[in-house]
């Protein structure tokens, strides 16, 4: 997994799709760190109709449950 300060792309995907779906990825929001992208994902959900996914430069994909856990860990510190 990427370190906290590597560039990541945050994308919103309809709940009916999976990260491995053959569809193209939607346009991304670019962030300089995982922390910034997680904060945005947890506070700026587009009408709660789509799920947030993070993609890192090293190819890791963080799914919604992983994003939620990182947010919880951040708040607990």
Secondary structure, DSSP 8 states (H G I E B T S, - for coil): ---TTS-EEEEEEETTS-TT-SS-----EEESSHHHHHHHHHH--STT-EEEEEEETTS-EE-HHHHHHHHHHHHH-
